[in-house]
Structure formats: C-alpha cells, structure tokens
C-alpha cells in the first residue's frame, strides 16, 4: 500500500493530477473556507448535519469571495439549486 503522499505503482495519470491539484495551497484554502462557512451555519441553526441543504457563497471563493463570506456573504439553499447554479457558472465559463 502506498504511503501518504505517494502513489501506487499502477496509479493512473488522472489520479496523480487530481491529487496534486487537490493538495495545492489554493484548493486547501478554498476547501477550508467552505467548511468554515458550513460550520458557522450549523452553529447558527440554519442547517443541520445530514440535511439536503448547502451553504453557498454569494460571491464565489475563486473571485475573492472570502472577505464577503466572513461578513455575511453566504446563503443557505437546497442541494438541487446549488447544483443548478454551479452548472450555469461552468457552462458560462467554458461554453
């Protein structure tokens, strides 16, 4: 078994790329910000563990939405609405 930070000998290139990308500093900070926003909403009683709602940043983290998020720039929406919104952003960006 591969040790932490290493790859199996038969690991696919895509797996290696994804692990490198997800382990980058920017991705770690973005993930921490999403987790921080979710935990804050749980403490405030807006969401609970295991429900079908997600905490959304009104201004995306990628466009420096972190400062706004800490000043109340988040909202709670259903998982379905969140997925639809992400799809629209991706299609607008790439399509």
Secondary structure as a PSIPRED ss2 file (coil, helix, strand):
# PSIPRED VFORMAT (PSIPRED V4.0)

   1 X C   1.000  0.000  0.000
   2 X C   1.000  0.000  0.000
   3 X C   1.000  0.000  0.000
   4 X C   1.000  0.000  0.000
   5 X C   1.000  0.000  0.000
   6 X C   1.000  0.000  0.000
   7 X C   1.000  0.000  0.000
   8 X C   1.000  0.000  0.000
   9 X C   1.000  0.000  0.000
  10 X C   1.000  0.000  0.000
  11 X C   1.000  0.000  0.000
  12 X C   1.000  0.000  0.000
  13 X H   0.000  1.000  0.000
  14 X H   0.000  1.000  0.000
  15 X H   0.000  1.000  0.000
  16 X H   0.000  1.000  0.000
  17 X H   0.000  1.000  0.000
  18 X H   0.000  1.000  0.000
  19 X H   0.000  1.000  0.000
  20 X H   0.000  1.000  0.000
  21 X H   0.000  1.000  0.000
  22 X H   0.000  1.000  0.000
  23 X C   1.000  0.000  0.000
  24 X C   1.000  0.000  0.000
  25 X H   0.000  1.000  0.000
  26 X H   0.000  1.000  0.000
  27 X H   0.000  1.000  0.000
  28 X H   0.000  1.000  0.000
  29 X H   0.000  1.000  0.000
  30 X H   0.000  1.000  0.000
  31 X H   0.000  1.000  0.000
  32 X H   0.000  1.000  0.000
  33 X H   0.000  1.000  0.000
  34 X H   0.000  1.000  0.000
  35 X H   0.000  1.000  0.000
  36 X H   0.000  1.000  0.000
  37 X H   0.000  1.000  0.000
  38 X H   0.000  1.000  0.000
  39 X H   0.000  1.000  0.000
  40 X H   0.000  1.000  0.000
  41 X H   0.000  1.000  0.000
  42 X H   0.000  1.000  0.000
  43 X H   0.000  1.000  0.000
  44 X H   0.000  1.000  0.000
  45 X C   1.000  0.000  0.000
  46 X C   1.000  0.000  0.000
  47 X C   1.000  0.000  0.000
  48 X C   1.000  0.000  0.000
  49 X C   1.000  0.000  0.000
  50 X C   1.000  0.000  0.000
  51 X C   1.000  0.000  0.000
  52 X C   1.000  0.000  0.000
  53 X E   0.000  0.000  1.000
  54 X E   0.000  0.000  1.000
  55 X E   0.000  0.000  1.000
  56 X E   0.000  0.000  1.000
  57 X E   0.000  0.000  1.000
  58 X C   1.000  0.000  0.000
  59 X C   1.000  0.000  0.000
  60 X C   1.000  0.000  0.000
  61 X H   0.000  1.000  0.000
  62 X H   0.000  1.000  0.000
  63 X H   0.000  1.000  0.000
  64 X C   1.000  0.000  0.000
  65 X C   1.000  0.000  0.000
  66 X H   0.000  1.000  0.000
  67 X H   0.000  1.000  0.000
  68 X H   0.000  1.000  0.000
  69 X H   0.000  1.000  0.000
  70 X H   0.000  1.000  0.000
  71 X C   1.000  0.000  0.000
  72 X C   1.000  0.000  0.000
  73 X C   1.000  0.000  0.000
  74 X E   0.000  0.000  1.000
  75 X E   0.000  0.000  1.000
  76 X E   0.000  0.000  1.000
  77 X E   0.000  0.000  1.000
  78 X E   0.000  0.000  1.000
  79 X H   0.000  1.000  0.000
  80 X H   0.000  1.000  0.000
  81 X H   0.000  1.000  0.000
  82 X H   0.000  1.000  0.000
  83 X H   0.000  1.000  0.000
  84 X H   0.000  1.000  0.000
  85 X H   0.000  1.000  0.000
  86 X H   0.000  1.000  0.000
  87 X H   0.000  1.000  0.000
  88 X H   0.000  1.000  0.000
  89 X H   0.000  1.000  0.000
  90 X H   0.000  1.000  0.000
  91 X H   0.000  1.000  0.000
  92 X H   0.000  1.000  0.000
  93 X H   0.000  1.000  0.000
  94 X H   0.000  1.000  0.000
  95 X C   1.000  0.000  0.000
